[in-house]
Amino acid sequence: MGEDKNKNKNSFDSFKEWFEDHKLRAVGNILSPTLLINIFFYVLVYLIHKRCLWLSGMAASIAYNWSKPEKTSVKIIHAR
């Protein structure tokens, strides 16, 4: 009976389960780029599944921009 339940999970349910399992570890690293990229990836999968093409494009763009490290000059300017 439990196996049937696992087979019927969609990507959003998988994301919610993953988030519940990892939320305590993520509290200190809430702005960690890796965590944010993972969240955006699952949101992107969900939006594509629901055929929200415009929103999935926005989520992909944000995830891509957050995955790139900042230039050294930008880090120095923002450190002041």
C-alpha positions as CSV (number, residue, x, y, z in Angstrom):
1,M,0.0,0.0,0.0
2,G,2.8,2.4,0.8
3,E,4.5,1.8,-2.5
4,D,1.5,2.9,-4.4
5,K,1.5,6.2,-2.5
6,N,5.1,6.8,-3.4
7,K,4.5,6.1,-7.1
8,N,1.8,8.7,-7.3
9,K,3.8,11.6,-5.9
10,N,4.3,14.5,-8.2
11,S,7.3,16.8,-8.3
12,F,5.6,19.4,-6.0
13,D,4.8,16.8,-3.4
14,S,8.4,15.5,-3.6
15,F,9.6,19.1,-3.1
16,K,7.3,19.6,0.0
17,E,8.6,16.3,1.5
18,W,12.3,17.3,0.8
19,F,11.7,20.8,2.3
20,E,10.1,19.3,5.5
21,D,13.1,16.9,5.9
22,H,15.7,19.6,5.4
23,K,14.1,22.8,6.8
24,L,15.9,22.6,10.2
25,R,19.3,22.3,8.5
26,A,18.3,25.1,6.1
27,V,17.4,27.7,8.8
28,G,20.9,28.9,9.3
29,N,21.6,28.8,5.5
30,I,18.4,30.2,4.2
31,L,20.2,32.5,1.8
32,S,22.6,29.8,0.7
33,P,22.9,29.8,-3.1
34,T,22.7,26.0,-3.2
35,L,19.5,25.8,-1.3
36,L,17.9,28.6,-3.3
37,I,18.9,26.9,-6.6
38,N,17.4,23.6,-5.4
39,I,14.1,25.4,-4.4
40,F,13.9,27.2,-7.8
41,F,14.7,23.9,-9.6
42,Y,11.7,22.2,-7.9
43,V,9.5,25.2,-8.5
44,L,10.6,25.2,-12.2
45,V,9.7,21.5,-12.5
46,Y,6.3,22.2,-10.9
47,L,5.6,25.2,-13.2
48,I,6.5,23.3,-16.3
49,H,4.3,20.4,-15.2
50,K,1.4,22.9,-14.8
51,R,2.3,24.4,-18.2
52,C,3.0,27.9,-16.8
53,L,5.7,28.7,-19.4
54,W,6.1,32.4,-18.6
55,L,6.6,31.7,-14.9
56,S,8.9,28.8,-15.5
57,G,11.1,31.0,-17.6
58,M,11.2,33.6,-14.9
59,A,12.1,30.9,-12.3
60,A,14.8,29.5,-14.6
61,S,16.3,33.0,-15.1
62,I,16.4,33.8,-11.4
63,A,18.0,30.4,-10.6
64,Y,20.6,30.9,-13.3
65,N,21.5,34.4,-12.2
66,W,21.8,33.3,-8.5
67,S,24.1,30.4,-9.5
68,K,26.7,32.7,-11.0
69,P,29.3,34.1,-8.6
70,E,29.7,37.8,-8.4
71,K,32.7,39.6,-9.9
72,T,35.4,40.6,-7.5
73,S,34.9,44.3,-8.2
74,V,31.2,44.0,-7.3
75,K,32.1,42.2,-4.0
76,I,34.6,45.0,-3.1
77,I,32.1,47.8,-3.9
78,H,29.4,46.1,-1.8
79,A,31.8,45.5,1.1
80,R,32.2,49.2,1.8
